[in-house]
Structures are given as structure tokens and as C-alpha cells.
Amino acid sequence: MDKFDTAIIHCLRQDARQSVSSIAEQVNLSRSAVAERIKKLEQTGVIRGYQVLLSESQKEGVSAYFEIQHKCPRCADVVHVFHAIPEVITCRGISGDMDLLVYVHAPSMRRLHEIREYIDTHTDIIKIKTHVVMSEWINNLGE
């Protein structure tokens, strides 16, 4: 990847629906050069696809982050709790007072509450803080 590929990817991240002509103008390459580069980036797996990202207000259900503190010697010893919950999107080890940051997307507030109660029943879990997602301004992860 060179500076042109990086610039093309930047343009696509801003608006993947913009025309090849528009991208070519922004990166100072011909339309055919941009089209070839995009095709190559797709074929090599650098660009894996295109998707629609809905604003948080348009999504069904509710999302939340759980900050988890546990008493196990290693985070890996408690992660099985979160593997058992299908609504868990990510579970990451973090620094600071809390040990894990768990991102959950549930179909309802009731289900989110059930998940929190399920986590709370595990004796290795010392503390849970819940942060419900109210809105989203930036999401470059494709979630």
C-alpha cells in the first residue's frame, strides 16, 4: 500500500458510495487508476466489503458497556461467563480499577437487565458498572 491507496481508503471511509470520479479528483489520479486500485484492494482483502452503518437511534434494541471487576488471578479465568451470553459483542481486558470492558447489544432493556443479573450471580465477579449507550457519533469499526 502506498500513499494513494491510503488516500483512496480514506475517501471510501468517508463515503463508500461516492463515485470513482470523485475519489480520483480527491487523490489526484485518473478514474481508471483509482478503479484498478480499488479492485486490487478488494481482491487482496484489504477492503473486505462495504456496509450500511445505522445511527444508534435507528438500531433495534439497546447497547451497553459493562465494566467488570473480578477476583480471579487472570482475566482468562472469568471470560467463560461472557462466552455464555450470545449478546456479548466484545470482551476486552483493560487497565485501571476495573478488569474487563464488555460490550453488549440486547433486544430490550429487560434482556439487558437479565444479562446484568446473570453476570452478577457469578461469585468471581466483584463489581459491575453499566453504561447504556445513548447515542453514537463515530463508529469506524463497522458495528
N, C-alpha and C positions, 0 to 999 in steps of 0.2 A: 504494500500500500504506500502510495506517495501522497504528496500534499493535495493533488487533485482528487484522489479517491476520498481522502478525509473531508475535503470541501463538499464533495457530492453527497457523502453520508450526512454531513451537517445539514445540507439543504433538504434531504429526504426526511430527516428527523423533524425539521420544522414543518414540513408539509409533504407527505409522501404522495399526495395526489397531484402535485404540481407537474407541469409539462416538462419534457426533456429540454425543450427550447428555453424555458425559464431557468432551469438548472444550468444549462450551457452558458446562458448570459451571465449568471451569477459567478460561475467558476472560470469564465474566460476560455472555454473550449468550444469546439464545434458540436452541433447536435449529435452527429454520428459518433464522435469520440466519447461523448457522455453516455450515449445509448450502449456502446460497446463496453464501457467501463462498468455500467450498472449491470449489464448481463454477466460480465465476468465476476463481479462481486456477488451476484446471486448464485452463479454456478459453483463458486469456490466456498459457498456457505458463509461468507462474511455477512451478507444480507440474507437472513433466513426466512423473511416473509414480511408482509405488511398487515396491519390490523387496525381496527377501529377501537379507540380508547374513549370510553364514556366518562363524562364527568361524574363525580361521586353522587351528585343529586339524581342522576339518571339510572344508577345501578339499583338492582333489586337487593333487598336485604340490608345488612349493617356490617361494617368492618370495625375492628378494634385491635389495639395493641395491648398485650398483657406483658407487664414487667414481672418477672418471676425471680424470687429468691428461694434457694433450696439449701438443704443441709448435706447433700451428697458430696463426696470428695471430688467428683468430676461431673461436669455438665452431662457428659455422655451417659452417666448412670441414671439420669432422670428423663432423658429425651423420649424414652418409650411411652411416657404418659401422653406426649403430644402426637406421636405417631398414631395413636389410637383414635385421634379426633380428625375426621375427614375434612372439617372446615379449616384446619390449620394450613396456611399458605406458606409461611416461613417460620423457622425457629433458629434464632441466632444467639450465640454467646456474646455477651457484652461486658465492658469494663464498668467499674463503679460499684455502688451498693447492691445493685441487682445483678443477677447472673445471666438471665435469658431475656430476649425480646421476642415474643411470639405474635405473629400477625395472623388474624383470623377473619374470615368472611363467612357470616352466618345468614341464613334466610330471614331471620327475625330477631328482634331484641329478646324475645323469650328464649330462643335457642342459644343466643349469646350468653344469657344468664345461666342456662343449663350447663354450658361448656365451662363457665367460670366455677360453678358449684362442683362439677366433676373434677376439675383441677384441684380445687380446694380440699377435696376428700383425701388426697394423697398425703400421707404423713411426711414425706420428704419435702413437700412444699411448705416453706415458712411464711412467705408473704406474696400477695398478688396485688398489683396496681393495674387498673383497667383504664385505658384511654380510648374512647369511642371516636372514630373518625367522623368529623362533621363536614369537612369539605376537602377538596384536593386541588392544588394549584399546579403542581408539576409532577409528572409521572413519566419517566424515561425508561421504566422497567417493562412496559408492555402489559401491565396487570390491569 
